[in-house]
Amino acid sequence: MSNNSTISSVYSYIPALSDPFVQITTVVLVLFFTILIAKGITIYLQRSLNDKMDKEHLNILIKSIYYGAIVIAVVGVIFPYLQINTSGLLVAGGVVGIVLGFASQSIMGNLISGVFLMIERPIKIGDQVNIDNKMGFVEDIKIISTIIRTYDGLFIRLPNETVFTTSITNYVANLTRRFEYVVGIRYSDDADEAIKIIKDIIDKEPFALVNPGPSVFVDTLGDNAVNIIVRIWAPVKQWYDMKTRLLWIIKRTLEENGIEIAFPQRTVWFASELNTRKMPDISETGYDK
């Protein structure tokens, strides 16, 4: 005997099932006690986990449990009591039933993923992240979705199932972050002097970390330049400001000391000597008239 047949047999013994008043009263009572129990559980969790979880994640976890209990009560108790066969609705409803079925499955998947996100806590509100190639700040973590505010001010809603199953890059989870420059100077310039100048600039920067310390060294001998790698660690909150500010300071200071940033150039050798002649001045040709 199937589960649906068993449930129908059990509810067939309930008197006056066809009485609308009894049905409405029963549904209201089930919802009332479900909400009451869910409220009690959430209050208990809030008191127990208040010191163990941050406020944002705790609120989301409580909401997930609260609304999840209501969904379970509706699907698992009220629908069978009213003899609503969800599989029958799926067949009878055709396309609408299929859409509703997939939507319900998606909602439950996002709800469960939201709970797992609360347990694992890979992100929190305010973090700077890259989720599914969507970069920005975590604006809100809701029951079934996460809101990302991009750098240009757009808001993107990501389903929690997507957030949980995709790779997440959290740029501010660590207190420090490193950035890197490649500074190319001419072969005729003194690389040791350039490294010394760059190190002096870093030493004067108040937010450049000493531990881990910076690294400045010749990396490659390129086609047009001696490439110097500059790696600097900074507090995560000052990382972007330092990265955009120090590069121009390095460029300007090097040029002030006679060291120029290299640019692509080619030296052309000819097998035989070229015969050249001086072009006459344009005023002598009369073409300027």
Backbone bond lengths (Angstrom), bond angles and torsions (degrees), N, CA, C in turn:
res aa  C-N    CA-C-N  psi(-1)  N-CA   C-N-CA  omega(-1)  CA-C   N-CA-C  phi
1 M - - - 1.476 - - 1.531 108.74 -
2 S 1.308 116.78 134.50 1.452 121.05 -178.12 1.512 110.67 -75.40
3 N 1.336 114.85 164.77 1.463 120.30 178.99 1.516 111.12 -63.33
4 N 1.350 117.06 -39.98 1.460 119.81 -179.68 1.526 111.34 -64.30
5 S 1.354 117.08 -37.29 1.464 120.14 178.21 1.511 110.86 -67.34
6 T 1.343 116.09 -38.79 1.466 119.68 178.80 1.512 111.05 -64.29
7 I 1.336 116.22 -45.20 1.465 120.29 179.64 1.521 110.64 -62.50
8 S 1.348 116.76 -41.57 1.465 119.55 179.74 1.520 111.00 -64.58
9 S 1.348 117.07 -37.48 1.460 120.46 178.99 1.515 111.31 -65.58
10 V 1.356 115.70 -40.57 1.463 119.03 179.52 1.513 110.85 -63.79
11 Y 1.328 116.40 -46.24 1.466 119.37 -177.13 1.530 112.67 -74.16
12 S 1.326 116.88 -13.63 1.466 118.47 177.76 1.519 111.66 -70.07
13 Y 1.349 117.44 -19.46 1.463 121.06 179.11 1.527 112.11 -84.36
14 I 1.308 118.14 -9.96 1.463 120.96 179.55 1.518 108.05 -77.05
15 P 1.327 117.97 122.55 1.466 120.11 -176.40 1.510 111.73 -70.43
16 A 1.322 113.02 152.52 1.465 121.57 173.79 1.512 111.78 56.43
17 L 1.361 115.87 37.51 1.452 118.99 179.57 1.522 111.55 -63.05
18 S 1.319 115.47 -30.06 1.456 119.44 -178.09 1.517 112.36 -81.76
19 D 1.322 117.04 -6.94 1.459 120.81 179.38 1.526 108.87 -74.13
20 P 1.332 118.64 116.31 1.470 120.27 -177.92 1.523 112.78 -59.29
21 F 1.325 117.58 -35.94 1.463 120.18 -179.48 1.526 110.73 -63.69
22 V 1.333 115.65 -42.84 1.466 119.78 178.95 1.527 110.01 -65.54
23 Q 1.310 116.24 -40.92 1.459 119.71 179.34 1.523 111.63 -61.44
24 I 1.323 115.67 -48.53 1.466 119.94 -178.92 1.516 110.48 -62.88
25 T 1.341 116.46 -43.05 1.464 120.30 -179.76 1.526 110.89 -62.05
26 T 1.331 115.94 -43.91 1.464 119.63 -179.77 1.523 111.50 -63.92
27 V 1.319 116.04 -43.79 1.468 119.87 179.43 1.523 110.70 -61.91
28 V 1.328 116.61 -43.44 1.466 120.78 179.43 1.519 110.49 -62.72
29 L 1.344 116.81 -42.52 1.465 120.35 -179.76 1.531 111.30 -65.15
30 V 1.333 116.10 -41.80 1.467 119.26 178.59 1.524 110.62 -61.84
31 L 1.324 116.31 -45.47 1.465 119.74 178.76 1.522 111.22 -64.35
32 F 1.333 116.25 -39.53 1.462 120.44 -178.76 1.528 110.76 -62.04
33 F 1.333 116.58 -49.95 1.465 119.83 -178.35 1.529 111.52 -70.06
34 T 1.324 116.47 -32.65 1.466 118.91 176.15 1.518 110.91 -63.85
35 I 1.333 116.12 -47.03 1.466 120.48 178.71 1.518 110.26 -63.55
36 L 1.337 116.69 -38.89 1.467 120.71 -179.90 1.529 110.75 -63.76
37 I 1.331 116.30 -46.22 1.468 120.09 179.68 1.531 110.75 -66.41
38 A 1.339 116.15 -43.49 1.466 119.78 179.48 1.521 111.13 -62.17
39 K 1.330 115.91 -39.22 1.464 119.92 178.47 1.520 110.62 -64.13
40 G 1.347 116.45 -41.90 1.459 119.86 178.62 1.517 112.12 -62.91
41 I 1.342 116.07 -41.55 1.467 119.69 179.22 1.525 111.18 -64.64
42 T 1.329 116.56 -43.41 1.467 119.51 -178.80 1.525 111.89 -66.64
43 I 1.334 117.26 -36.76 1.473 119.87 177.08 1.525 110.24 -64.60
44 Y 1.336 115.99 -41.71 1.468 120.21 178.72 1.530 110.69 -63.01
45 L 1.344 116.43 -45.18 1.461 119.96 179.68 1.519 111.77 -64.47
46 Q 1.326 116.40 -38.14 1.458 119.97 -179.79 1.520 111.21 -63.53
47 R 1.323 116.56 -39.55 1.464 120.06 178.61 1.527 111.61 -72.89
48 S 1.335 116.43 -35.82 1.464 119.99 -176.03 1.523 112.40 -77.34
49 L 1.330 116.73 -36.53 1.465 120.86 -173.96 1.516 113.64 -103.74
50 N 1.311 117.49 7.87 1.466 120.72 -175.86 1.521 112.25 -60.49
51 D 1.343 116.59 -35.81 1.465 120.68 -178.69 1.522 112.82 -94.20
52 K 1.337 117.24 -4.42 1.456 120.54 -175.32 1.522 113.17 -106.85
53 M 1.321 118.01 -17.22 1.461 121.91 -179.69 1.519 109.50 -130.46
54 D 1.340 115.92 150.80 1.457 118.43 175.53 1.527 109.75 -70.93
55 K 1.316 115.07 158.63 1.463 121.16 -170.72 1.520 112.52 -60.77
56 E 1.343 117.76 -41.52 1.456 120.51 -176.77 1.526 111.50 -62.98
57 H 1.336 116.76 -47.92 1.455 120.14 -178.51 1.523 111.43 -68.33
58 L 1.323 117.22 -36.33 1.462 120.00 179.49 1.524 110.72 -64.61
59 N 1.324 116.73 -42.12 1.469 120.12 179.23 1.527 111.32 -63.30
60 I 1.318 116.55 -40.62 1.463 119.77 179.96 1.525 110.77 -67.67
61 L 1.338 117.41 -40.28 1.461 120.79 178.36 1.519 110.93 -63.16
62 I 1.330 117.09 -42.20 1.462 121.33 179.80 1.528 110.52 -64.21
63 K 1.330 117.12 -43.22 1.464 120.40 178.31 1.525 111.38 -63.50
64 S 1.334 116.52 -39.62 1.465 120.04 -179.88 1.522 110.99 -63.01
65 I 1.332 117.20 -43.97 1.469 120.89 179.37 1.523 110.51 -66.94
66 Y 1.313 116.83 -41.90 1.471 121.46 -176.97 1.532 110.89 -62.10
67 Y 1.327 115.87 -53.75 1.466 118.96 -177.78 1.527 111.68 -74.04
68 G 1.324 117.06 -29.21 1.454 119.51 175.88 1.516 112.32 -63.91
69 A 1.338 117.00 -39.12 1.466 120.64 177.58 1.527 111.02 -63.73
70 I 1.320 116.66 -38.71 1.468 120.08 178.79 1.526 110.80 -66.04
71 V 1.329 116.79 -42.89 1.469 120.31 179.04 1.523 110.69 -62.33
72 I 1.331 116.88 -43.06 1.469 120.41 179.28 1.522 110.87 -63.19
73 A 1.342 116.77 -40.92 1.466 120.14 179.47 1.526 111.31 -63.75
74 V 1.320 116.32 -41.24 1.468 119.87 -179.19 1.524 110.92 -67.02
75 V 1.337 116.13 -48.20 1.467 120.08 -176.17 1.525 111.85 -75.13
76 G 1.338 116.76 -38.60 1.456 119.74 -173.65 1.511 115.23 -89.97
77 V 1.344 118.84 -21.81 1.466 121.14 -175.95 1.529 111.82 -118.96
78 I 1.320 116.35 -54.32 1.467 119.60 -173.15 1.522 111.56 -69.23
79 F 1.329 117.46 -44.87 1.463 119.50 179.50 1.526 112.14 -59.73
80 P 1.351 118.46 -49.03 1.472 117.40 177.10 1.527 112.86 -62.61
81 Y 1.340 118.09 -36.64 1.466 120.67 -179.94 1.526 110.98 -62.76
82 L 1.321 115.39 -40.70 1.466 119.81 178.64 1.528 111.91 -82.90
83 Q 1.337 114.98 5.50 1.467 121.56 179.44 1.531 111.52 56.96
84 I 1.329 114.37 41.38 1.463 120.21 175.40 1.521 107.58 -91.92
85 N 1.301 115.89 111.02 1.459 121.70 -179.94 1.528 108.31 -89.53
86 T 1.312 116.48 106.76 1.472 120.35 -176.38 1.518 111.74 -64.55
87 S 1.336 117.03 -34.21 1.466 118.51 177.68 1.521 110.78 -68.40
88 G 1.346 116.49 -35.76 1.458 119.88 176.24 1.506 111.65 -65.79
89 L 1.326 115.94 -39.59 1.468 119.40 177.01 1.517 110.82 -63.49
90 L 1.322 115.19 -35.84 1.457 118.80 -179.02 1.522 111.51 -63.65
91 V 1.357 115.85 -41.68 1.466 119.88 179.74 1.517 110.84 -72.95
92 A 1.352 115.81 -45.58 1.465 119.80 -176.09 1.513 111.54 -69.42
93 G 1.285 116.21 -34.36 1.457 119.61 -176.26 1.501 113.91 -77.30
94 G 1.324 117.97 -12.71 1.454 121.03 179.29 1.512 111.59 61.56
95 V 1.317 115.05 -127.47 1.459 120.95 -177.16 1.518 111.38 -61.44
96 V 1.339 117.13 -40.35 1.466 120.59 179.90 1.515 110.41 -62.05
97 G 1.323 116.24 -42.73 1.458 119.56 179.39 1.513 112.00 -63.91
98 I 1.321 116.19 -40.68 1.464 119.88 178.60 1.521 110.65 -63.69
99 V 1.326 116.01 -43.94 1.467 120.02 178.66 1.515 110.77 -60.66
100 L 1.341 116.36 -45.53 1.465 119.94 179.42 1.521 111.29 -63.72
101 G 1.327 116.47 -38.51 1.460 119.26 179.73 1.515 111.86 -64.10
102 F 1.327 116.22 -46.80 1.455 119.42 178.58 1.527 111.45 -66.54
103 A 1.327 116.49 -36.42 1.466 119.69 178.78 1.519 110.54 -63.88
104 S 1.337 116.92 -43.09 1.460 120.35 179.02 1.521 110.87 -63.96
105 Q 1.330 115.81 -41.25 1.458 119.61 178.47 1.521 110.74 -63.01
106 S 1.333 116.40 -41.71 1.460 120.68 179.40 1.523 111.29 -65.12
107 I 1.329 116.29 -41.75 1.467 120.01 -179.71 1.523 110.68 -63.02
108 M 1.338 116.70 -45.28 1.458 119.74 179.62 1.525 111.06 -64.27
109 G 1.346 116.65 -38.63 1.455 119.56 177.46 1.515 112.13 -62.84
110 N 1.339 115.97 -42.16 1.462 119.76 178.07 1.521 111.58 -67.56
111 L 1.335 116.63 -36.28 1.460 120.86 179.65 1.519 110.69 -65.32
112 I 1.331 116.58 -46.45 1.467 120.52 179.17 1.527 110.53 -65.41
113 S 1.333 116.70 -40.71 1.467 119.97 177.94 1.519 111.03 -62.67
114 G 1.343 116.63 -36.21 1.459 120.07 176.66 1.512 112.21 -62.11
115 V 1.338 116.72 -38.95 1.469 120.15 177.64 1.524 110.26 -65.40
116 F 1.342 117.52 -43.56 1.461 120.46 179.02 1.530 111.54 -64.65
117 L 1.326 116.96 -34.88 1.466 119.88 176.36 1.519 110.91 -63.29
118 M 1.343 116.34 -35.76 1.454 120.19 178.14 1.528 111.50 -67.55
119 I 1.332 115.67 -33.76 1.462 119.43 -178.97 1.532 110.64 -75.90
120 E 1.325 116.50 -46.30 1.465 120.26 -177.27 1.525 112.39 -77.43
121 R 1.323 117.55 -36.00 1.464 124.84 177.02 1.535 113.10 56.52
122 P 1.336 118.13 55.39 1.462 118.90 176.86 1.525 113.13 -75.94
123 I 1.330 117.24 -21.51 1.461 121.27 179.59 1.516 109.33 -138.12
124 K 1.335 114.68 161.42 1.461 120.41 173.09 1.521 108.47 -144.35
125 I 1.311 115.92 165.93 1.463 120.82 -177.83 1.531 109.82 -60.76
126 G 1.333 115.66 131.38 1.455 121.34 -178.89 1.515 114.06 99.26
127 D 1.339 118.22 -13.42 1.463 120.91 -179.89 1.527 110.90 -69.32
128 Q 1.325 114.49 148.07 1.463 121.29 174.60 1.528 107.47 -96.08
129 V 1.333 116.90 116.88 1.464 120.07 -168.25 1.526 111.71 -136.07
130 N 1.327 113.68 167.76 1.461 123.03 169.38 1.525 106.80 -129.37
131 I 1.333 116.65 108.24 1.458 122.30 -178.31 1.525 108.20 -121.96
132 D 1.315 116.04 119.89 1.466 120.84 179.08 1.528 110.68 54.08
133 N 1.340 115.79 42.60 1.467 123.47 -179.14 1.529 112.61 62.76
134 K 1.313 117.58 21.73 1.463 123.03 173.57 1.527 107.23 -108.86
135 M 1.340 116.16 112.28 1.460 120.76 -175.25 1.521 110.59 -103.95
136 G 1.327 115.73 140.83 1.454 120.77 178.67 1.510 111.42 161.06
137 F 1.326 115.45 -155.83 1.458 122.42 -177.92 1.530 109.82 -109.22
138 V 1.336 116.10 141.58 1.463 120.56 176.57 1.524 108.00 -72.89
139 E 1.314 115.96 110.32 1.459 121.45 -177.47 1.525 111.43 -86.77
140 D 1.331 116.92 -37.88 1.470 120.19 -178.53 1.523 109.04 -161.96
141 I 1.327 115.97 147.67 1.462 122.72 174.01 1.514 106.69 -119.49
142 K 1.336 115.69 107.97 1.458 120.34 -175.84 1.525 110.58 -99.90
143 I 1.335 115.44 -171.95 1.455 120.48 -174.38 1.523 111.19 -64.24
144 I 1.324 117.29 -45.54 1.464 119.90 -176.26 1.526 112.77 -121.24
145 S 1.309 118.80 3.68 1.460 119.92 -178.56 1.522 110.67 -152.00
146 T 1.337 114.38 161.99 1.462 122.80 177.25 1.525 108.18 -122.74
147 I 1.329 116.45 135.70 1.461 121.99 -177.96 1.526 109.12 -102.49
148 I 1.346 116.10 126.29 1.458 123.03 177.66 1.526 108.97 -112.14
149 R 1.337 116.59 129.70 1.468 121.28 174.06 1.522 107.63 -101.09
150 T 1.332 116.46 114.39 1.454 120.83 -176.73 1.525 110.58 -72.58
151 Y 1.342 115.01 170.06 1.461 120.04 -177.71 1.525 112.71 -65.03
152 D 1.332 117.04 -25.24 1.462 119.55 178.47 1.523 112.45 -97.41
153 G 1.339 117.17 16.79 1.461 121.11 170.25 1.510 115.97 89.87
154 L 1.324 118.61 7.21 1.460 120.77 177.94 1.527 110.47 -85.05
155 F 1.335 116.50 148.61 1.457 121.93 177.74 1.528 108.66 -106.41
156 I 1.325 116.40 126.97 1.462 122.61 -179.73 1.526 108.75 -118.42
157 R 1.336 115.59 128.98 1.467 121.01 177.33 1.523 108.77 -97.92
158 L 1.326 115.72 119.81 1.454 121.40 178.79 1.524 109.58 -111.40
159 P 1.330 119.27 127.06 1.467 120.27 175.14 1.528 110.48 -60.07
160 N 1.320 116.76 142.04 1.461 120.35 -177.92 1.523 112.37 -61.22
161 E 1.329 116.65 -29.47 1.462 119.04 177.59 1.522 110.50 -64.42
162 T 1.329 116.78 -38.84 1.461 120.88 176.19 1.515 110.93 -65.81
163 V 1.331 116.35 -43.33 1.464 120.97 -179.94 1.521 110.63 -61.56
164 F 1.334 116.54 -41.71 1.461 120.56 -174.65 1.525 112.27 -74.64
165 T 1.332 117.76 -32.13 1.462 120.66 -174.10 1.523 113.58 -95.44
166 T 1.327 118.60 -9.88 1.459 120.48 -179.72 1.526 109.64 -101.83
167 S 1.332 115.70 168.30 1.461 120.28 178.07 1.523 109.91 -74.93
168 I 1.331 115.47 141.51 1.463 122.07 -178.66 1.523 108.50 -121.08
169 T 1.316 116.43 126.93 1.458 121.81 172.19 1.520 108.10 -107.60
170 N 1.328 115.93 115.59 1.463 121.66 179.86 1.527 107.92 -105.11
171 Y 1.336 115.79 111.60 1.456 120.26 -173.54 1.525 113.37 -80.25
172 V 1.318 117.48 -13.10 1.465 119.99 -175.68 1.524 112.19 -121.05
173 A 1.325 117.95 9.79 1.460 119.73 179.14 1.522 110.61 -65.58
174 N 1.340 116.34 -34.92 1.461 121.06 175.82 1.524 109.28 -90.79
175 L 1.318 116.91 149.01 1.465 120.72 -177.91 1.522 112.29 -72.81
176 T 1.320 117.41 -21.42 1.463 121.21 -178.82 1.526 109.76 -124.62
177 R 1.327 114.17 157.09 1.464 119.67 179.81 1.522 109.29 -149.25
178 R 1.320 116.87 144.22 1.457 121.56 -177.02 1.527 110.95 -105.15
179 F 1.322 115.18 145.24 1.466 119.80 170.07 1.520 108.87 -127.86
180 E 1.318 115.95 164.56 1.461 121.10 -170.88 1.522 110.86 -140.98
181 Y 1.337 115.23 139.74 1.461 122.13 172.71 1.526 108.73 -117.59
182 V 1.325 115.37 153.91 1.462 122.08 166.27 1.521 106.46 -118.20
183 V 1.327 116.19 110.56 1.467 122.08 -177.37 1.523 107.94 -106.43
184 G 1.332 116.69 114.20 1.454 121.13 179.96 1.518 111.54 -99.12
185 I 1.338 117.06 123.05 1.468 121.28 179.00 1.526 109.24 -115.21
186 R 1.344 116.05 165.11 1.456 120.78 -178.55 1.531 110.86 -68.87
187 Y 1.327 116.32 153.62 1.461 120.44 176.51 1.523 111.53 -64.54
188 S 1.315 117.00 -26.48 1.466 120.06 -179.03 1.522 112.71 -78.58
189 D 1.330 118.08 -11.40 1.462 121.32 179.97 1.525 110.65 -87.96
190 D 1.331 115.26 158.99 1.461 122.40 -178.89 1.530 109.41 -84.07
191 A 1.332 117.01 109.70 1.463 120.92 -178.63 1.523 111.70 -66.34
192 D 1.336 117.23 -36.92 1.470 119.92 179.05 1.525 110.88 -62.86
193 E 1.324 116.20 -40.46 1.463 119.83 178.48 1.527 110.51 -66.70
194 A 1.322 116.74 -39.08 1.465 119.93 178.48 1.525 110.91 -63.28
195 I 1.326 117.06 -42.11 1.469 120.59 178.41 1.519 110.63 -63.00
196 K 1.330 116.92 -41.30 1.468 120.62 179.20 1.532 110.93 -62.37
197 I 1.326 116.67 -43.06 1.469 120.66 179.91 1.529 110.62 -63.18
198 I 1.324 116.24 -44.22 1.471 119.83 -179.45 1.521 110.78 -63.76
199 K 1.336 117.09 -41.38 1.467 120.04 178.66 1.526 111.45 -63.80
200 D 1.331 116.68 -37.80 1.469 119.84 177.56 1.530 110.83 -63.53
201 I 1.321 116.84 -39.45 1.471 120.58 177.98 1.524 110.21 -62.56
202 I 1.327 116.43 -43.77 1.467 120.23 -179.48 1.521 110.87 -65.28
203 D 1.336 116.96 -39.70 1.468 120.40 -179.64 1.528 111.85 -62.24
204 K 1.326 116.77 -29.77 1.465 120.34 -179.75 1.532 112.70 -83.98
205 E 1.322 116.96 -9.72 1.464 120.72 179.75 1.529 109.81 -81.06
206 P 1.339 118.80 117.13 1.474 120.85 -174.58 1.525 114.31 -65.80
207 F 1.329 118.08 -25.80 1.461 120.09 -176.55 1.528 113.31 -96.71
208 A 1.338 118.00 -1.69 1.462 120.18 176.58 1.524 108.99 -73.28
209 L 1.315 116.52 123.87 1.462 120.75 -174.95 1.525 111.21 -74.84
210 V 1.331 114.39 146.63 1.462 121.40 176.57 1.527 110.50 -90.45
211 N 1.329 116.20 -33.02 1.457 122.00 179.40 1.529 109.57 -135.62
212 P 1.326 118.53 106.49 1.469 127.60 -0.16 1.522 111.96 -71.04
213 G 1.313 115.19 142.55 1.450 120.34 -174.62 1.518 113.37 -86.13
214 P 1.335 116.48 171.38 1.471 120.87 179.63 1.528 111.58 -75.99
215 S 1.326 115.36 161.98 1.467 121.89 175.87 1.520 108.31 -132.16
216 V 1.344 115.59 129.04 1.463 121.41 177.70 1.525 106.97 -134.05
217 F 1.326 117.83 119.13 1.465 120.18 -175.79 1.528 109.80 -158.83
218 V 1.337 114.82 157.99 1.462 120.79 175.01 1.523 108.35 -74.59
219 D 1.317 116.00 125.01 1.465 120.63 -175.63 1.525 112.00 -100.59
220 T 1.312 117.06 -54.05 1.464 120.18 -177.85 1.522 110.23 -139.75
221 L 1.328 114.83 155.91 1.462 122.19 171.77 1.523 106.76 -102.34
222 G 1.315 115.70 96.81 1.451 120.71 -174.35 1.509 113.43 -79.81
223 D 1.326 115.76 -178.52 1.460 120.86 179.80 1.521 111.90 -65.19
224 N 1.327 116.11 -34.18 1.461 119.85 -173.75 1.523 113.52 -123.88
225 A 1.342 117.65 -3.76 1.457 118.55 -173.26 1.518 111.19 -156.92
226 V 1.324 113.98 157.35 1.465 121.74 167.05 1.524 106.27 -89.42
227 N 1.318 116.86 114.16 1.463 121.45 -173.52 1.523 111.19 -90.99
228 I 1.324 114.88 121.48 1.462 122.25 179.87 1.526 108.61 -106.73
229 I 1.332 115.89 126.39 1.461 121.62 176.91 1.529 109.11 -88.92
230 V 1.329 116.00 132.53 1.468 122.29 176.99 1.526 107.58 -123.08
231 R 1.330 116.77 116.44 1.464 122.06 179.35 1.523 109.46 -120.12
232 I 1.326 115.07 126.85 1.467 120.94 -175.10 1.523 109.09 -132.65
233 W 1.327 116.16 134.27 1.464 122.35 173.86 1.519 109.51 -97.39
234 A 1.329 115.41 140.01 1.468 120.59 -177.50 1.526 109.41 -142.07
235 P 1.343 117.58 155.96 1.472 119.24 170.26 1.520 109.48 -58.70
236 V 1.313 116.49 142.31 1.461 120.29 -171.82 1.526 112.08 -59.60
237 K 1.329 118.02 -30.47 1.462 120.66 -178.44 1.528 112.04 -75.45
238 Q 1.336 117.49 -23.70 1.468 121.00 178.76 1.524 112.22 -102.47
239 W 1.321 117.23 2.36 1.465 121.20 -172.62 1.525 112.28 -59.63
240 Y 1.315 117.60 -51.73 1.463 120.44 -174.80 1.527 111.23 -66.41
241 D 1.319 117.27 -42.32 1.464 120.67 -179.59 1.524 110.86 -62.45
242 M 1.338 116.45 -44.32 1.463 119.78 179.12 1.522 111.44 -64.75
243 K 1.307 116.69 -42.54 1.466 120.56 -176.85 1.525 111.81 -61.83
244 T 1.316 116.83 -40.09 1.461 120.28 -178.28 1.529 112.07 -80.97
245 R 1.320 117.36 -22.88 1.467 120.62 -174.78 1.524 113.08 -91.11
246 L 1.336 117.85 -42.29 1.458 120.57 -172.53 1.523 113.18 -69.89
247 L 1.319 117.93 -30.99 1.461 119.69 -177.45 1.523 111.37 -60.21
248 W 1.320 116.63 -43.75 1.467 119.62 179.56 1.527 111.05 -68.31
249 I 1.327 117.67 -36.63 1.467 120.88 177.77 1.525 109.95 -63.00
250 I 1.342 117.38 -42.76 1.463 120.95 178.83 1.525 110.69 -62.82
251 K 1.315 117.11 -45.11 1.459 120.75 -179.50 1.526 111.53 -61.69
252 R 1.323 116.22 -45.95 1.460 120.49 -177.57 1.527 111.66 -67.36
253 T 1.339 117.94 -41.31 1.460 121.55 -178.31 1.525 111.21 -67.95
254 L 1.323 117.42 -39.48 1.460 119.86 177.43 1.523 111.15 -61.84
255 E 1.316 117.17 -43.49 1.465 120.40 -179.87 1.522 111.31 -66.78
256 E 1.330 117.28 -34.23 1.467 120.02 176.68 1.523 111.88 -64.42
257 N 1.324 117.00 -24.78 1.465 121.84 178.95 1.529 112.29 -100.68
258 G 1.324 116.75 17.38 1.454 121.15 174.45 1.510 115.13 80.67
259 I 1.319 117.65 11.06 1.468 121.49 178.65 1.523 107.93 -105.78
260 E 1.312 115.85 118.30 1.459 119.94 -174.64 1.530 111.37 -101.98
261 I 1.329 114.51 149.30 1.460 120.50 173.68 1.526 107.96 -73.73
262 A 1.324 116.65 127.75 1.464 120.75 -175.80 1.523 111.01 -72.38
263 F 1.323 114.76 153.26 1.460 121.05 175.16 1.528 108.04 -132.70
264 P 1.329 118.36 157.16 1.471 120.49 -176.98 1.524 111.75 -59.20
265 Q 1.339 116.29 132.30 1.455 121.52 177.30 1.528 108.70 -152.84
266 R 1.323 116.33 158.73 1.458 122.02 -178.99 1.532 109.79 -132.09
267 T 1.321 115.44 138.38 1.462 121.65 172.24 1.530 107.85 -100.79
268 V 1.326 116.84 121.16 1.464 121.91 -175.39 1.528 109.23 -104.48
269 W 1.334 116.09 125.34 1.461 122.22 177.69 1.536 108.97 -109.02
270 F 1.343 115.18 135.70 1.465 120.86 178.91 1.528 109.33 -108.56
271 A 1.307 115.72 142.48 1.469 120.26 -177.94 1.526 111.71 -64.62
272 S 1.315 117.21 -35.63 1.464 120.89 178.73 1.519 109.41 -123.97
273 E 1.313 114.43 159.45 1.454 119.38 -177.69 1.526 110.33 -66.97
274 L 1.302 116.12 137.30 1.455 121.04 179.19 1.520 109.76 -84.87
275 N 1.318 114.80 136.88 1.456 120.09 174.44 1.518 108.78 -92.54
276 T 1.279 116.15 121.14 1.461 120.35 -177.89 1.513 109.51 -119.84
277 R 1.304 115.08 155.81 1.453 119.74 174.84 1.516 108.41 -136.53
278 K 1.277 114.72 151.48 1.448 120.51 -178.80 1.524 109.68 -80.22
279 M 1.322 115.25 129.70 1.452 120.20 177.82 1.523 109.06 -74.77
280 P 1.335 117.06 138.52 1.472 119.04 178.57 1.520 111.25 -66.42
281 D 1.293 113.75 152.21 1.463 118.02 178.00 1.529 109.35 -64.28
282 I 1.305 116.80 142.71 1.464 121.57 -175.41 1.523 112.09 -62.01
283 S 1.337 115.92 -27.17 1.467 118.58 -179.72 1.523 111.13 -71.18
284 E 1.369 116.27 -22.77 1.448 119.88 -179.12 1.529 112.28 -82.62
285 T 1.300 117.00 -21.78 1.468 120.34 -177.64 1.513 113.10 -83.87
286 G 1.316 117.18 -22.50 1.451 120.79 -178.69 1.502 113.98 84.79
287 Y 1.351 117.70 3.19 1.462 120.31 -178.16 1.516 112.65 -76.46
288 D 1.322 116.21 -10.16 1.463 117.92 -179.91 1.514 111.57 -82.87
289 K 1.354 116.26 -4.56 1.462 118.98 -179.69 1.508 109.83 -93.25
